[in-house]
Amino acid sequence: MVKIDNIELGEFPLLLAPMEDVSDPPFRALCKEQGADVVYTEFISSEGLIRNAAKSRIKLDIYEAERPVGIQIFGANLDSMLQSVDIVSKTNPDIIDINFGCPVKKVVSKGAGAGILKDIPHMVRLTKEMVKRTKIPITVKTRLGWDENTIKIVEVAERLQDVGAKAISIHGRTRSQMYKGTADWKPIAQVKNNPRMYIPVFGNGDVDSPEKAAKMRDDFGLDGAMIGRAAIGNPWFFQQVKRFLNKGKSVEKPSLIERTKTARRHLEMAISWKGPKLGVFETRRHYSNYFKSIPDLKPFKQRLVREDNPKKVFSILSEIENYLSVTV
């Protein structure tokens, strides 16, 4: 049984990764329904939180049905991060996660996200003080190192554990790699195999098939898999992985009609939560996967990602449903 502090997650839990403009409440709800064991919010700027920025505050919205849920925050200033812990704690998440892995330049340039991998003592100090600030379990998401010459993840993970982190998720790339090349899970396995490690070690990066999730469990011995890009427009991925892990069999992919109905429901929830403009805009990134490998739908998809009017987007989805009901 894998546990984050006292939160029981079962055997080899699947975690929905925190993804900017993706891991919002509507999408988290869909992934939870399909078997995600833990879901995380989009990452939230500590500076935005303490300045009461609307874009940061709205990301604090969590709902009972998605528990256990983690709120992820990022920043480099200790005082700002501690104030953020106080703000986040009031929303009562199950977990507070620290983002030490985002490779985006505007985050890294401020010493936050993966930028902190250049200053491991500060990384450890931030974690220690945040753990002391709250009774909510603090976890960490990070990368292997800044570049291939600075990979010290075994030592880093142990130090984070020793100051109170309750779990660590590791992306199998350095910051310099960004998202290029192939994720290397061997260093993550070395963290797990460190005899001094006792907190859960979750793998992240390139878990884009049930077979790869099984490999992460069986060949690398990790405690669970954090899934990101493979779930975009494909919340069924969690169910498919679980079926494969439990029975060694692949789950049939959702029907085209089911994909369309889910895309419609996703859009409805997004509009309800963020309003028509943002709801339409932020759901667009999911359509290519909702309707992946259906060449005849290309003209429909092109219209979906260009249309701003919610009524017209729903109308296009209805056209797709009518088209599929005749052709499938």
C-alpha positions, 0 to 999 in steps of 0.5 A: 500500500502506497501512502503519502503521509496518512493518505492511502493510495493503493498499489502503484497509484496513478497521479494526474500531473499539474499542467498549466491551463490543463489541470483545471477542475473540469479536466481533473473531474474527468480524470478522477472518474476514469481512475486517477488516484491523485489529481493536482491543480495547475501550478500556482505562483506564490507571488500571484497568491500573496498579491491576490491575483485573480488568475492565481486565486481561481486555481485554488478551487478544489472540490470534494469529489476530486479528493485526494487533491494536491495544490501545487505552488512555485516560487523562490522567495521564502517569505512568499512561499510561506505566505502562500502555504498559509493561503493554500492551507485555508482551502484544505487540500490533501497535499501541498506540492512544491514545483521544483521542476518547471523548465519554462524560461519565465519561471526559471529566470526568477530562480523558481521551478527548475531554476532552483536546481542551481541552488540545492541548499535553497531548495532544501531550505524552502522545503524544510520551512514549508513543512514546518509551516503546515500540518498538510503533507508537503510533497515535491515535484522536480527533475533529474538536475539542471543539466547532465553534469549536475544530476545529483537526484539521489542525494537531493531526494534524500535531503528533501525527505530528511527535512520532511517531504512526504513524497517526491515525483521526478521527471526523467529529464534535466532542465536543459533537455526541456521536453526533448529526447527520451525521459531517463527513468534509471536515476529515478530508480536509483532514488527508489533503491537508495536504502535510506529512502522510505517516502514514495518515489513517483516517476514522470515523463513519457508515460504514454502507454499502459505498457510503459506504466507497467515497465515503470512499475515492474522494471524500475520498481517505482511506487507510482506514475505521474501522468501528464501529456498522455492524459490531455484530451484522453482522460480514459488513459488512467482506466486503460493503464489500470486495466493493463496493470491489473489484468495484462489486457488492454481496454478498448478505446472509447467509442467515437460517440463517447469521445464526442459526448465527453468533449461536450461535457468537458466544454460545458464544465469549463464554461461553467467554471471559467466563463465562455471566453476562457472556457472555449479557449482552454478546452481547445488543446484537448480536441486533437486528442479527443478526435485523434486518428479520425482523418475524416474529422479534420475539417471539424477539428479545424473549425473547433479550434478556431471558433470563439462562440460557445453556441457555435462550438456546441453546434460543431460538436453536434455536427460531429455526433450526427456525422458519426451516427451515420458513418460509424 
